[in-house]
Amino acid sequence: MVERIIGIKVRIKPTLEQIEEFHKNFGCVRKVYNLTLAEYNKLYKKDNSIKPTYTFLNSLMMKFKKSIPYLDAMESTSLQQSIKDLSCAFGNFFKNPAHNLPTFHRKKDRKFSFRQTIPANKKIIDKNTISLRKYGKIPFQTSKEYRKLLNQPDLKINNITIKYDGIHYYAIININYDT
C-alpha cells in the first residue's frame, strides 16, 4: 500500500453566525499576513541580515496579537498557517530568485480562505458534518464515495481549508489516504 496525501473538496452549509465568523477570520488572516510582511520589510531595510524564518515571523505575529485585541479572539492555527505561508513564500524566493518576493494580500483579489490544522487522531467528521474549532458543527454535501472515505475510523486528517468563492462555501479536507 502507498500512502498519498489528497484533498477532498466538499460544499459546506454554514449558519449565518458561522458565515459571519468565517468572514472575520478571512480578514484577520489577511491582516496578520500583511502586517507581518510590512513589519519584516521595514526591519529588513534597517538590517538586511535578518532572515524571515517561521519562528521570527511568528514572533512578529504574536506582537500584533497582543496589540490588536480582536486578533486574539480568532482561531489561532489559521493565523499561524498564514505566517507559515509567508515564510514559505520567502523561502521560495531565496532559493530561486525567479520566484517573486511575497506581496500583500488584497481584499479585492477575492481569495477568501483560511486553513486550520487538525490534531492527530482527532475525529472531526461525523456522517455529513464537520466539527471545527470556534465554529462548531457544519453540515456538508459530497458524493457517497467521498462521504464513506471521510467517515473511515482510522482516517488521518492533516488540515482543513475553508474557502468562499463569492457564492458558496467549501471545505478542502487534506487527508492521508492509503491506496
C-alpha positions as CSV (number, residue, x, y, z in Angstrom):
1,M,0.0,0.0,0.0
2,V,1.1,3.5,-0.8
3,E,0.2,6.5,1.4
4,R,-0.9,9.6,-0.5
5,I,-1.9,13.0,0.6
6,I,-5.1,14.1,-1.1
7,G,-7.5,16.9,-0.8
8,I,-11.3,16.4,-0.9
9,K,-13.4,19.4,-1.7
10,V,-16.9,19.4,-0.1
11,R,-19.6,22.1,-0.1
12,I,-20.4,23.2,3.4
13,K,-23.7,24.8,4.6
14,P,-22.7,27.2,7.5
15,T,-25.3,29.1,9.6
16,L,-25.4,32.9,9.4
17,E,-23.4,33.1,12.6
18,Q,-20.7,30.8,11.2
19,I,-20.6,32.8,8.0
20,E,-20.0,36.0,10.0
21,E,-17.2,34.3,11.9
22,F,-15.7,32.9,8.7
23,H,-15.5,36.4,7.2
24,K,-13.9,37.8,10.4
25,N,-11.3,35.1,10.2
26,F,-10.7,35.7,6.4
27,G,-10.0,39.3,7.3
28,C,-7.8,38.6,10.3
29,V,-5.7,36.0,8.3
30,R,-5.1,38.6,5.6
31,K,-4.4,41.4,8.2
32,V,-1.8,39.2,10.1
33,Y,-0.1,38.2,6.8
34,N,0.0,41.9,5.6
35,L,1.1,43.3,9.0
36,T,3.9,40.7,9.3
37,L,5.1,41.3,5.8
38,A,5.1,45.1,6.3
39,E,7.0,44.8,9.6
40,Y,9.5,42.4,8.1
41,N,10.1,44.7,5.1
42,K,10.6,47.7,7.5
43,L,13.1,45.7,9.6
44,Y,14.9,44.4,6.5
45,K,15.5,47.9,5.3
46,K,17.3,48.7,8.6
47,D,19.2,45.4,8.8
48,N,19.3,43.2,5.7
49,S,20.9,40.3,7.7
50,I,17.5,39.4,9.3
51,K,16.2,36.1,7.9
52,P,12.4,35.6,7.5
53,T,12.3,32.2,9.4
54,Y,8.9,30.9,10.5
55,T,10.0,31.5,14.2
56,F,10.9,35.1,13.6
57,L,7.8,35.9,11.6
58,N,5.7,34.1,14.2
59,S,7.2,36.3,16.9
60,L,6.1,39.4,14.9
61,M,2.6,38.0,14.6
62,M,2.5,37.4,18.4
63,K,3.4,41.1,18.9
64,F,0.4,42.1,16.7
65,K,-1.9,39.7,18.6
66,K,-1.0,41.5,21.8
67,S,-1.6,44.9,20.4
68,I,-4.8,44.2,18.4
69,P,-7.4,42.6,20.7
70,Y,-9.7,41.1,18.0
71,L,-6.8,39.0,16.6
72,D,-6.6,37.2,19.9
73,A,-10.2,36.2,19.7
74,M,-9.7,34.4,16.3
75,E,-8.8,30.8,15.9
76,S,-5.0,30.7,16.4
77,T,-3.9,27.9,14.0
78,S,-5.4,29.7,11.0
79,L,-3.3,32.8,11.8
80,Q,-0.2,30.6,12.3
81,Q,-0.9,29.0,8.9
82,S,-0.9,32.4,7.2
83,I,2.5,33.1,8.7
84,K,3.7,29.6,7.6
85,D,2.6,30.6,4.0
86,L,4.5,33.8,4.3
87,S,7.6,32.0,5.5
88,C,7.3,29.5,2.6
89,A,6.9,32.4,0.1
90,F,10.1,34.0,1.4
91,G,11.9,30.6,1.3
92,N,10.9,30.0,-2.3
93,F,12.2,33.5,-3.2
94,F,15.5,33.0,-1.5
95,K,16.0,29.5,-3.0
96,N,15.1,30.6,-6.5
97,P,15.0,34.3,-7.4
98,A,12.8,33.6,-10.3
99,H,10.0,33.4,-7.7
100,N,8.7,36.9,-6.8
101,L,9.0,38.4,-3.3
102,P,5.9,37.9,-1.3
103,T,3.3,40.6,-1.9
104,F,0.5,42.0,0.1
105,H,-2.9,40.2,0.0
106,R,-5.7,42.5,-1.2
107,K,-9.3,42.3,-0.3
108,K,-10.2,42.9,-4.0
109,D,-8.5,39.7,-5.1
110,R,-11.5,37.8,-3.6
111,K,-9.4,34.8,-2.4
112,F,-11.2,34.3,0.9
113,S,-9.7,31.3,2.7
114,F,-8.1,30.2,5.9
115,R,-6.6,26.9,7.0
116,Q,-7.0,25.1,10.3
117,T,-4.7,22.3,11.4
118,I,-6.2,19.2,13.0
119,P,-4.6,17.5,16.0
120,A,-3.5,13.9,15.3
121,N,-6.2,11.2,16.0
122,K,-9.0,13.8,16.3
123,K,-12.2,12.7,14.8
124,I,-13.9,15.9,13.3
125,I,-16.2,14.3,10.7
126,D,-19.4,12.5,11.7
127,K,-21.6,11.3,8.9
128,N,-22.2,14.6,7.0
129,T,-21.0,17.2,9.5
130,I,-17.5,18.7,10.2
131,S,-16.7,20.0,13.7
132,L,-14.3,22.9,13.6
133,R,-12.7,24.8,16.5
134,K,-14.5,28.1,17.2
135,Y,-17.3,27.3,14.6
136,G,-18.9,24.1,15.8
137,K,-20.7,21.6,13.6
138,I,-21.1,22.4,9.9
139,P,-23.1,20.2,7.5
140,F,-21.5,19.3,4.2
141,Q,-22.5,17.8,0.9
142,T,-20.4,15.4,-1.2
143,S,-20.7,12.2,-3.1
144,K,-21.4,8.8,-1.4
145,E,-17.9,7.6,-2.1
146,Y,-16.2,10.6,-0.5
147,R,-18.6,10.5,2.5
148,K,-17.7,6.9,3.0
149,L,-14.0,7.7,2.7
150,L,-14.3,10.7,5.1
151,N,-16.1,8.6,7.7
152,Q,-13.5,5.9,8.0
153,P,-12.5,5.4,11.6
154,D,-8.7,5.4,11.0
155,L,-8.7,8.4,8.7
156,K,-5.8,10.9,9.3
157,I,-6.9,14.5,8.6
158,N,-4.0,16.9,8.3
159,N,-5.8,20.2,7.8
160,I,-9.0,21.8,6.5
161,T,-9.1,24.9,4.3
162,I,-12.3,26.9,4.3
163,K,-12.9,28.8,1.1
164,Y,-15.5,31.2,-0.2
165,D,-15.8,31.8,-3.9
166,G,-18.3,34.6,-3.7
167,I,-21.4,32.3,-3.9
168,H,-20.7,29.1,-2.0
169,Y,-18.5,27.9,1.0
170,Y,-16.2,24.9,0.6
171,A,-14.0,22.9,2.9
172,I,-11.0,21.3,1.4
173,I,-10.1,18.4,3.6
174,N,-6.4,17.3,3.4
175,I,-6.0,13.6,4.3
176,N,-3.5,10.8,4.3
177,Y,-5.0,8.1,2.2
178,D,-3.8,4.5,1.7
179,T,-4.2,3.3,-1.9
